[in-house]
Amino acid sequence: MEFHDGVEPKLRELQTLEGHTDRVWSVSWNPITGSSGVPSVFASCSGDKTVRVWEQDGASLSWTCKEVLEETHTRTVRSCAWSPCGKMLATASFDATTAVWKDVGGDYECIATLEGHENEVKSVSWNASGSLLATCGRDKSVWIWESLPGNDFECVSVLQGHKQDVKMVRWHPNMDVLFSCSYDNTVKMWAEDGDDDWHCVQTLTEDNNGHSSTVWALSFNVEGDKMVTCSDDLTIKIWDTDLKKMLSGGGYAPWNHVCTLSGYHDRTIFSVHWSSDGIIATGAADDAIRLFVEGCNGLDDGASFKMVMRKDKAHEMDVNSVQWSPGDNRILASASDDGMIKLWGLEN
């Protein structure tokens, strides 16, 4: 993504969505909406124990709540994620369960409840094919579930390796390699061997240019050869890998540190998301949103990333989640401790 020289892009607030009665932890866009005439849809989850499904009206372009998923989780819903086909929504809760909802003619039915974690489930993620679901939690473990016929799910692996609470799991966009980030300051990569066993193939630590405090989130660029991580240490780190080697069957290629972006947030960075057109958004406990792009040399340890926009006081409290829409129009959703969801349009 390129911006005109001397012109700072701006985030214009499109709409503020109210409805949740507690902090909003996460938002997730339905990947098959927002283009080809299909209205944009996203889900949000909250400390109020509910999940809300929001849809954009094609005429007014405003968003309204179409469904409230409740009376299934008994505690905070921390994370939500749509399946690649856009027909199922997984929700992870502090009640130690993960629910899977299915869109049946516009109504959402809870078709499965996944149990096994000892306590709070912090994050949930689908792989690119929708055949695997990953969860992680306060119990320091990462679980991999296989989607079976008949709306059934089976745990195929429990991954132990983190020493503390696991904050997020994310599948690589092109391969069945799973990434997890933790309160133990590390990012771990997990891959399957020839015997259908999953194991850790790499750990990013402070000793190899990793973070020095809790790693809260990670995201990939659209090609999948770069990754961004964010942390309680107030930094954003960019990593890259030899993706061609892995896709060609050459074995696992390690991820290497590219650069560290620091000095842009003055409190914990909770969320980071890399858009399909190359814009990195961050949200933090300083109530602010920042945008970064690649392509400007000589900054940040010589690496080619720079901040192109700062939005102070984006919310009245901590920004817990920022997520770019997948559709034709570039829209950023943000969720906050103030109970609000905001939708932003990027103007240059």
DRENZABA-180691 format. One record per residue (C-alpha): x, y, z; residue number from 1. Coordinates in pm, 1 decimal. Example, Ala and Ser with C-alpha at 12.3 -4.5 7.8 and 13.67 -1.06 7.14 Angstrom:
2
<node east="1230.0" north="-450.0" up="780.0" k="1"/>
<node east="1367.0" north="-106.0" up="714.0" k="2"/>
This chain:
348
<node east="0.0" north="0.0" up="0.0" k="1"/>
<node east="140.2" north="339.0" up="-100.6" k="2"/>
<node east="43.1" north="681.9" up="27.8" k="3"/>
<node east="91.1" north="1015.9" up="-140.3" k="4"/>
<node east="405.0" north="1195.7" up="-27.3" k="5"/>
<node east="337.5" north="1461.8" up="231.9" k="6"/>
<node east="-23.6" north="1354.5" up="279.4" k="7"/>
<node east="-97.0" north="1180.9" up="607.1" k="8"/>
<node east="-378.4" north="927.1" up="580.3" k="9"/>
<node east="-663.9" north="966.4" up="825.6" k="10"/>
<node east="-902.3" north="728.2" up="993.7" k="11"/>
<node east="-1255.4" north="861.9" up="965.3" k="12"/>
<node east="-1501.7" north="724.7" up="1218.0" k="13"/>
<node east="-1789.1" north="567.2" up="1025.1" k="14"/>
<node east="-2002.3" north="437.3" up="1309.6" k="15"/>
<node east="-1995.5" north="352.1" up="1679.1" k="16"/>
<node east="-2183.3" north="35.7" up="1770.1" k="17"/>
<node east="-2340.3" north="1.7" up="2112.0" k="18"/>
<node east="-2504.7" north="-305.9" up="2257.9" k="19"/>
<node east="-2250.6" north="-490.0" up="2466.8" k="20"/>
<node east="-2281.8" north="-416.8" up="2838.3" k="21"/>
<node east="-1920.2" north="-493.3" up="2928.7" k="22"/>
<node east="-1577.6" north="-461.8" up="2765.7" k="23"/>
<node east="-1550.6" north="-590.7" up="2408.6" k="24"/>
<node east="-1256.1" north="-825.2" up="2377.0" k="25"/>
<node east="-1242.0" north="-917.7" up="2011.7" k="26"/>
<node east="-1395.1" north="-875.1" up="1666.9" k="27"/>
<node east="-1380.5" north="-1107.2" up="1366.4" k="28"/>
<node east="-1492.4" north="-1034.7" up="1009.9" k="29"/>
<node east="-1674.2" north="-1302.9" up="812.8" k="30"/>
<node east="-1424.5" north="-1379.7" up="531.8" k="31"/>
<node east="-1679.8" north="-1438.8" up="255.9" k="32"/>
<node east="-1863.9" north="-1108.5" up="302.7" k="33"/>
<node east="-1798.7" north="-752.5" up="191.6" k="34"/>
<node east="-1757.3" north="-813.4" up="-182.2" k="35"/>
<node east="-1957.8" north="-924.6" up="-486.6" k="36"/>
<node east="-2268.4" north="-763.2" up="-343.2" k="37"/>
<node east="-2256.2" north="-961.8" up="-17.9" k="38"/>
<node east="-2303.0" north="-728.6" up="284.0" k="39"/>
<node east="-2016.9" north="-711.5" up="533.9" k="40"/>
<node east="-2066.7" north="-919.9" up="847.9" k="41"/>
<node east="-1855.7" north="-940.4" up="1160.8" k="42"/>
<node east="-1885.6" north="-1082.7" up="1510.5" k="43"/>
<node east="-1788.3" north="-932.9" up="1845.5" k="44"/>
<node east="-1749.1" north="-1093.8" up="2186.7" k="45"/>
<node east="-1757.8" north="-945.4" up="2531.7" k="46"/>
<node east="-1731.0" north="-971.0" up="2904.9" k="47"/>
<node east="-2111.4" north="-966.5" up="2907.5" k="48"/>
<node east="-2101.0" north="-1339.8" up="2810.3" k="49"/>
<node east="-2252.9" north="-1275.1" up="2466.8" k="50"/>
<node east="-2147.8" north="-1272.6" up="2102.9" k="51"/>
<node east="-2308.6" north="-1026.0" up="1863.1" k="52"/>
<node east="-2329.2" north="-1063.6" up="1485.5" k="53"/>
<node east="-2335.8" north="-731.9" up="1296.5" k="54"/>
<node east="-2434.3" north="-678.8" up="933.0" k="55"/>
<node east="-2400.5" north="-379.6" up="702.4" k="56"/>
<node east="-2707.7" north="-255.0" up="519.7" k="57"/>
<node east="-2644.6" north="-232.6" up="146.3" k="58"/>
<node east="-2840.0" north="91.6" up="106.9" k="59"/>
<node east="-2753.5" north="297.1" up="415.6" k="60"/>
<node east="-2409.4" north="132.4" up="462.2" k="61"/>
<node east="-2473.8" north="135.0" up="838.1" k="62"/>
<node east="-2423.5" north="-168.7" up="1062.8" k="63"/>
<node east="-2689.3" north="-318.8" up="1286.3" k="64"/>
<node east="-2689.4" north="-613.2" up="1525.2" k="65"/>
<node east="-2861.6" north="-906.5" up="1354.5" k="66"/>
<node east="-2811.3" north="-1172.9" up="1620.4" k="67"/>
<node east="-2714.8" north="-1201.2" up="1987.4" k="68"/>
<node east="-2566.6" north="-1539.6" up="2079.9" k="69"/>
<node east="-2624.8" north="-1588.9" up="2450.0" k="70"/>
<node east="-2715.3" north="-1840.5" up="2720.5" k="71"/>
<node east="-2438.0" north="-2076.4" up="2609.6" k="72"/>
<node east="-2127.4" north="-1930.6" up="2772.3" k="73"/>
<node east="-2145.2" north="-1861.5" up="3144.9" k="74"/>
<node east="-1844.6" north="-1629.2" up="3165.9" k="75"/>
<node east="-1658.7" north="-1376.2" up="2949.8" k="76"/>
<node east="-1630.4" north="-1460.6" up="2579.2" k="77"/>
<node east="-1269.7" north="-1376.4" up="2501.7" k="78"/>
<node east="-1224.2" north="-1467.7" up="2134.4" k="79"/>
<node east="-1429.0" north="-1539.5" up="1822.2" k="80"/>
<node east="-1331.2" north="-1663.6" up="1476.1" k="81"/>
<node east="-1522.5" north="-1743.1" up="1155.6" k="82"/>
<node east="-1446.9" north="-2057.4" up="961.2" k="83"/>
<node east="-1300.4" north="-2000.6" up="610.9" k="84"/>
<node east="-1636.1" north="-2086.4" up="448.8" k="85"/>
<node east="-1808.4" north="-1825.4" up="665.6" k="86"/>
<node east="-2075.4" north="-2067.6" up="783.9" k="87"/>
<node east="-1941.9" north="-2144.8" up="1131.9" k="88"/>
<node east="-1830.8" north="-1922.3" up="1418.0" k="89"/>
<node east="-1613.2" north="-2047.6" up="1704.1" k="90"/>
<node east="-1620.8" north="-1866.7" up="2039.0" k="91"/>
<node east="-1375.9" north="-1916.7" up="2328.2" k="92"/>
<node east="-1476.2" north="-1838.3" up="2684.2" k="93"/>
<node east="-1344.7" north="-1801.6" up="3036.3" k="94"/>
<node east="-1592.1" north="-2078.4" up="3126.7" k="95"/>
<node east="-1328.1" north="-2324.6" up="2992.3" k="96"/>
<node east="-1530.4" north="-2412.3" up="2681.0" k="97"/>
<node east="-1523.1" north="-2331.3" up="2311.5" k="98"/>
<node east="-1857.3" north="-2321.9" up="2130.2" k="99"/>
<node east="-1907.2" north="-2372.7" up="1758.1" k="100"/>
<node east="-2208.0" north="-2202.2" up="1601.5" k="101"/>
<node east="-2352.9" north="-2273.6" up="1258.1" k="102"/>
<node east="-2544.0" north="-2033.4" up="1037.9" k="103"/>
<node east="-2866.1" north="-2212.4" up="949.3" k="104"/>
<node east="-3073.6" north="-1986.9" up="728.3" k="105"/>
<node east="-2967.9" north="-1675.8" up="913.1" k="106"/>
<node east="-3016.2" north="-1828.7" up="1258.8" k="107"/>
<node east="-2713.9" north="-1937.5" up="1457.6" k="108"/>
<node east="-2727.1" north="-2273.4" up="1634.4" k="109"/>
<node east="-2467.9" north="-2400.4" up="1878.5" k="110"/>
<node east="-2368.9" north="-2731.8" up="1719.0" k="111"/>
<node east="-2075.6" north="-2826.1" up="1944.1" k="112"/>
<node east="-1921.9" north="-2742.7" up="2280.9" k="113"/>
<node east="-1552.7" north="-2829.3" up="2312.1" k="114"/>
<node east="-1432.7" north="-2909.6" up="2662.3" k="115"/>
<node east="-1091.7" north="-2997.5" up="2796.3" k="116"/>
<node east="-909.4" north="-2683.5" up="2904.3" k="117"/>
<node east="-873.6" north="-2657.2" up="3281.8" k="118"/>
<node east="-983.4" north="-2293.2" up="3293.5" k="119"/>
<node east="-1011.4" north="-1981.4" up="3075.5" k="120"/>
<node east="-987.4" north="-2031.2" up="2698.8" k="121"/>
<node east="-819.6" north="-1721.8" up="2558.3" k="122"/>
<node east="-815.9" north="-1764.2" up="2180.4" k="123"/>
<node east="-954.8" north="-1971.9" up="1894.2" k="124"/>
<node east="-842.4" north="-2001.6" up="1530.6" k="125"/>
<node east="-936.1" north="-2204.5" up="1217.5" k="126"/>
<node east="-679.9" north="-2331.6" up="969.6" k="127"/>
<node east="-705.8" north="-2229.1" up="603.9" k="128"/>
<node east="-914.9" north="-2530.4" up="500.2" k="129"/>
<node east="-1146.5" north="-2526.5" up="799.6" k="130"/>
<node east="-1049.6" north="-2882.4" up="890.1" k="131"/>
<node east="-867.6" north="-2789.5" up="1212.3" k="132"/>
<node east="-948.1" north="-2562.0" up="1503.1" k="133"/>
<node east="-693.0" north="-2447.3" up="1761.5" k="134"/>
<node east="-758.3" north="-2319.3" up="2112.6" k="135"/>
<node east="-532.8" north="-2199.7" up="2394.0" k="136"/>
<node east="-574.2" north="-2097.2" up="2751.2" k="137"/>
<node east="-462.3" north="-1995.7" up="3092.8" k="138"/>
<node east="-367.6" north="-2360.3" up="3160.5" k="139"/>
<node east="-55.4" north="-2304.1" up="2941.3" k="140"/>
<node east="-176.1" north="-2552.4" up="2679.5" k="141"/>
<node east="-266.8" north="-2538.8" up="2310.6" k="142"/>
<node east="-529.4" north="-2781.1" up="2177.5" k="143"/>
<node east="-584.6" north="-2886.1" up="1817.0" k="144"/>
<node east="-931.5" north="-3012.4" up="1720.7" k="145"/>
<node east="-1027.4" north="-3187.4" up="1398.3" k="146"/>
<node east="-1361.9" north="-3108.8" up="1236.6" k="147"/>
<node east="-1545.1" north="-3435.4" up="1163.8" k="148"/>
<node east="-1866.8" north="-3514.5" up="972.9" k="149"/>
<node east="-2189.7" north="-3464.7" up="1164.0" k="150"/>
<node east="-2081.0" north="-3141.3" up="1331.3" k="151"/>
<node east="-1842.9" north="-3332.6" up="1557.2" k="152"/>
<node east="-1498.4" north="-3225.4" up="1676.0" k="153"/>
<node east="-1219.3" north="-3444.9" up="1809.4" k="154"/>
<node east="-908.9" north="-3333.1" up="1997.0" k="155"/>
<node east="-608.7" north="-3466.2" up="1803.6" k="156"/>
<node east="-330.7" north="-3305.1" up="2006.7" k="157"/>
<node east="-264.1" north="-3120.1" up="2331.7" k="158"/>
<node east="54.2" north="-2914.8" up="2302.4" k="159"/>
<node east="254.0" north="-2843.2" up="2615.9" k="160"/>
<node east="552.4" north="-2612.6" up="2597.7" k="161"/>
<node east="456.5" north="-2268.0" up="2713.6" k="162"/>
<node east="543.6" north="-2187.2" up="3074.0" k="163"/>
<node east="258.8" north="-1940.1" up="3124.7" k="164"/>
<node east="-86.8" north="-1835.6" up="3005.8" k="165"/>
<node east="-118.9" north="-1861.4" up="2624.1" k="166"/>
<node east="-275.2" north="-1542.1" up="2489.5" k="167"/>
<node east="-335.4" north="-1619.9" up="2121.1" k="168"/>
<node east="-323.6" north="-1895.9" up="1860.8" k="169"/>
<node east="-314.5" north="-1831.4" up="1486.3" k="170"/>
<node east="-275.3" north="-2066.0" up="1191.2" k="171"/>
<node east="-47.8" north="-1969.1" up="906.1" k="172"/>
<node east="-261.3" north="-1850.3" up="611.3" k="173"/>
<node east="-113.6" north="-2101.0" up="362.5" k="174"/>
<node east="12.4" north="-2398.5" up="563.2" k="175"/>
<node east="-91.4" north="-2608.6" up="859.6" k="176"/>
<node east="164.1" north="-2452.3" up="1091.3" k="177"/>
<node east="25.4" north="-2315.7" up="1417.4" k="178"/>
<node east="160.8" north="-2012.4" up="1605.1" k="179"/>
<node east="101.2" north="-1934.2" up="1972.6" k="180"/>
<node east="206.1" north="-1636.6" up="2183.4" k="181"/>
<node east="221.4" north="-1624.5" up="2557.5" k="182"/>
<node east="263.6" north="-1450.2" up="2889.5" k="183"/>
<node east="601.1" north="-1629.3" up="2899.0" k="184"/>
<node east="727.5" north="-1370.3" up="2643.1" k="185"/>
<node east="761.7" north="-1623.4" up="2360.1" k="186"/>
<node east="606.4" north="-1714.7" up="2026.6" k="187"/>
<node east="604.7" north="-2086.1" up="1941.3" k="188"/>
<node east="551.3" north="-2256.9" up="1606.2" k="189"/>
<node east="394.8" north="-2603.4" up="1594.8" k="190"/>
<node east="395.9" north="-2845.1" up="1300.5" k="191"/>
<node east="287.8" north="-3200.8" up="1234.3" k="192"/>
<node east="545.9" north="-3469.9" up="1170.0" k="193"/>
<node east="505.9" north="-3778.2" up="954.0" k="194"/>
<node east="349.9" north="-3974.1" up="1240.4" k="195"/>
<node east="59.2" north="-3730.2" up="1284.0" k="196"/>
<node east="219.4" north="-3593.7" up="1600.4" k="197"/>
<node east="244.5" north="-3220.8" up="1657.0" k="198"/>
<node east="558.2" north="-3070.1" up="1802.3" k="199"/>
<node east="725.7" north="-2732.1" up="1852.0" k="200"/>
<node east="959.3" north="-2651.8" up="1561.6" k="201"/>
<node east="1073.1" north="-2304.7" up="1672.7" k="202"/>
<node east="1050.0" north="-2065.5" up="1967.9" k="203"/>
<node east="1106.6" north="-1691.4" up="1938.1" k="204"/>
<node east="1259.5" north="-1560.3" up="2261.0" k="205"/>
<node east="1435.0" north="-1247.1" up="2379.3" k="206"/>
<node east="1764.4" north="-1424.5" up="2310.0" k="207"/>
<node east="1686.7" north="-1431.3" up="1934.5" k="208"/>
<node east="1550.1" north="-1075.3" up="1906.7" k="209"/>
<node east="1208.8" north="-1165.6" up="2046.0" k="210"/>
<node east="1002.8" north="-980.7" up="2302.7" k="211"/>
<node east="1101.0" north="-910.8" up="2663.1" k="212"/>
<node east="746.2" north="-924.8" up="2803.1" k="213"/>
<node east="404.3" north="-1077.9" up="2730.6" k="214"/>
<node east="334.3" north="-1133.2" up="2360.0" k="215"/>
<node east="-32.5" north="-1049.8" up="2307.8" k="216"/>
<node east="-99.6" north="-1097.3" up="1938.5" k="217"/>
<node east="39.4" north="-1176.8" up="1595.0" k="218"/>
<node east="-69.4" north="-1143.5" up="1234.1" k="219"/>
<node east="55.7" north="-1232.0" up="884.9" k="220"/>
<node east="81.8" north="-1040.4" up="561.0" k="221"/>
<node east="-130.8" north="-1167.3" up="273.5" k="222"/>
<node east="154.3" north="-1365.2" up="116.0" k="223"/>
<node east="236.0" north="-1536.3" up="444.3" k="224"/>
<node east="610.0" north="-1470.7" up="427.9" k="225"/>
<node east="608.0" north="-1200.3" up="696.9" k="226"/>
<node east="464.3" north="-1188.4" up="1047.9" k="227"/>
<node east="409.2" north="-906.9" up="1296.3" k="228"/>
<node east="395.0" north="-949.3" up="1674.4" k="229"/>
<node east="306.8" north="-704.3" up="1952.5" k="230"/>
<node east="384.5" north="-703.0" up="2320.5" k="231"/>
<node east="363.3" north="-562.9" up="2669.1" k="232"/>
<node east="722.5" north="-446.4" up="2609.5" k="233"/>
<node east="572.0" north="-164.1" up="2395.6" k="234"/>
<node east="729.1" north="-288.4" up="2073.2" k="235"/>
<node east="607.5" north="-426.5" up="1742.6" k="236"/>
<node east="834.8" north="-676.9" up="1572.5" k="237"/>
<node east="845.7" north="-786.0" up="1208.3" k="238"/>
<node east="963.1" north="-1136.0" up="1111.4" k="239"/>
<node east="1015.7" north="-1313.0" up="779.2" k="240"/>
<node east="1074.3" north="-1663.9" up="649.7" k="241"/>
<node east="1163.2" north="-1856.3" up="334.6" k="242"/>
<node east="806.0" north="-1941.6" up="241.0" k="243"/>
<node east="899.9" north="-2089.4" up="-98.4" k="244"/>
<node east="1113.4" north="-2349.1" up="73.4" k="245"/>
<node east="827.3" north="-2465.7" up="292.3" k="246"/>
<node east="566.0" north="-2462.3" up="16.9" k="247"/>
<node east="793.9" north="-2662.1" up="-210.5" k="248"/>
<node east="835.3" north="-2935.1" up="50.0" k="249"/>
<node east="1182.0" north="-2830.2" up="154.7" k="250"/>
<node east="1102.5" north="-2863.7" up="523.0" k="251"/>
<node east="1045.7" north="-2606.7" up="792.6" k="252"/>
<node east="1211.8" north="-2269.9" up="734.4" k="253"/>
<node east="1276.5" north="-2065.8" up="1049.3" k="254"/>
<node east="1137.3" north="-1719.4" up="1111.3" k="255"/>
<node east="1394.5" north="-1441.1" up="1141.6" k="256"/>
<node east="1378.1" north="-1096.8" up="1300.2" k="257"/>
<node east="1353.1" north="-814.3" up="1045.4" k="258"/>
<node east="1303.6" north="-504.6" up="1259.1" k="259"/>
<node east="1161.7" north="-367.3" up="1582.4" k="260"/>
<node east="923.8" north="-69.8" up="1588.2" k="261"/>
<node east="931.0" north="110.2" up="1921.1" k="262"/>
<node east="825.2" north="441.9" up="2071.3" k="263"/>
<node east="482.0" north="452.8" up="1907.7" k="264"/>
<node east="261.5" north="336.6" up="2198.3" k="265"/>
<node east="331.1" north="418.7" up="2562.2" k="266"/>
<node east="124.7" north="134.9" up="2711.0" k="267"/>
<node east="75.1" north="-236.1" up="2636.8" k="268"/>
<node east="4.1" north="-316.7" up="2270.8" k="269"/>
<node east="-283.6" north="-565.0" up="2278.6" k="270"/>
<node east="-370.0" north="-615.0" up="1912.2" k="271"/>
<node east="-208.8" north="-609.2" up="1570.0" k="272"/>
<node east="-353.5" north="-690.6" up="1228.0" k="273"/>
<node east="-197.0" north="-684.4" up="880.6" k="274"/>
<node east="-442.6" north="-589.7" up="605.2" k="275"/>
<node east="-455.3" north="-758.9" up="266.0" k="276"/>
<node east="-310.6" north="-444.9" up="107.9" k="277"/>
<node east="-18.8" north="-415.9" up="346.1" k="278"/>
<node east="-127.9" north="-184.4" up="629.1" k="279"/>
<node east="-44.3" north="-288.5" up="985.0" k="280"/>
<node east="-287.2" north="-160.8" up="1249.6" k="281"/>
<node east="-215.8" north="-169.8" up="1622.7" k="282"/>
<node east="-439.8" north="-107.5" up="1923.1" k="283"/>
<node east="-315.6" north="-50.2" up="2276.2" k="284"/>
<node east="-387.8" north="30.7" up="2639.3" k="285"/>
<node east="-310.7" north="397.0" up="2565.5" k="286"/>
<node east="-654.7" north="411.1" up="2393.2" k="287"/>
<node east="-481.5" north="469.3" up="2060.3" k="288"/>
<node east="-457.1" north="315.2" up="1713.6" k="289"/>
<node east="-147.6" north="335.9" up="1493.6" k="290"/>
<node east="-97.4" north="242.4" up="1127.3" k="291"/>
<node east="232.4" north="125.8" up="972.9" k="292"/>
<node east="341.7" north="40.8" up="618.7" k="293"/>
<node east="647.5" north="-105.5" up="453.4" k="294"/>
<node east="856.0" north="78.3" up="199.3" k="295"/>
<node east="1023.1" north="370.3" up="374.9" k="296"/>
<node east="1394.7" north="309.8" up="419.7" k="297"/>
<node east="1631.4" north="433.9" up="685.2" k="298"/>
<node east="1395.9" north="411.4" up="980.9" k="299"/>
<node east="1374.8" north="178.4" up="1278.8" k="300"/>
<node east="1712.6" north="9.3" up="1274.3" k="301"/>
<node east="1736.6" north="54.6" up="898.5" k="302"/>
<node east="1429.4" north="-152.8" up="822.4" k="303"/>
<node east="1169.1" north="-40.5" up="573.4" k="304"/>
<node east="865.6" north="13.2" up="796.3" k="305"/>
<node east="727.9" north="340.2" up="927.6" k="306"/>
<node east="422.5" north="477.2" up="1101.8" k="307"/>
<node east="191.3" north="662.7" up="863.8" k="308"/>
<node east="-96.5" north="750.6" up="1097.1" k="309"/>
<node east="-169.3" north="795.6" up="1465.7" k="310"/>
<node east="-519.1" north="808.7" up="1611.7" k="311"/>
<node east="-505.5" north="919.6" up="1972.1" k="312"/>
<node east="-814.0" north="871.6" up="2189.9" k="313"/>
<node east="-963.5" north="630.3" up="1938.4" k="314"/>
<node east="-1160.3" north="496.2" up="2235.8" k="315"/>
<node east="-1214.0" north="616.2" up="2589.6" k="316"/>
<node east="-1039.9" north="308.4" up="2730.3" k="317"/>
<node east="-802.6" north="27.4" up="2624.0" k="318"/>
<node east="-822.4" north="-83.4" up="2259.9" k="319"/>
<node east="-836.6" north="-463.6" up="2282.1" k="320"/>
<node east="-878.0" north="-557.3" up="1916.5" k="321"/>
<node east="-820.2" north="-408.7" up="1570.4" k="322"/>
<node east="-922.3" north="-601.8" up="1259.1" k="323"/>
<node east="-925.1" north="-503.0" up="891.1" k="324"/>
<node east="-1223.6" north="-607.7" up="680.4" k="325"/>
<node east="-1162.4" north="-860.0" up="401.3" k="326"/>
<node east="-1391.1" north="-700.7" up="143.0" k="327"/>
<node east="-1368.5" north="-444.0" up="-133.9" k="328"/>
<node east="-1373.2" north="-142.5" up="98.4" k="329"/>
<node east="-1092.1" north="-102.1" up="347.9" k="330"/>
<node east="-1259.1" north="-77.1" up="689.1" k="331"/>
<node east="-1098.8" north="-114.0" up="1029.7" k="332"/>
<node east="-1299.4" north="-236.6" up="1328.1" k="333"/>
<node east="-1179.0" north="-164.7" up="1680.5" k="334"/>
<node east="-1309.7" north="-295.1" up="2013.2" k="335"/>
<node east="-1250.2" north="-151.6" up="2357.2" k="336"/>
<node east="-1287.9" north="-175.4" up="2732.2" k="337"/>
<node east="-1536.0" north="112.5" up="2692.9" k="338"/>
<node east="-1788.9" north="-142.8" up="2559.8" k="339"/>
<node east="-1791.3" north="11.8" up="2214.8" k="340"/>
<node east="-1703.8" north="-109.9" up="1866.7" k="341"/>
<node east="-1595.1" north="152.3" up="1618.0" k="342"/>
<node east="-1573.2" north="123.6" up="1241.4" k="343"/>
<node east="-1317.3" north="337.0" up="1061.8" k="344"/>
<node east="-1264.2" north="428.1" up="697.5" k="345"/>
<node east="-912.5" north="502.7" up="575.3" k="346"/>
<node east="-877.4" north="826.4" up="377.9" k="347"/>
<node east="-567.2" north="945.9" up="197.7" k="348"/>
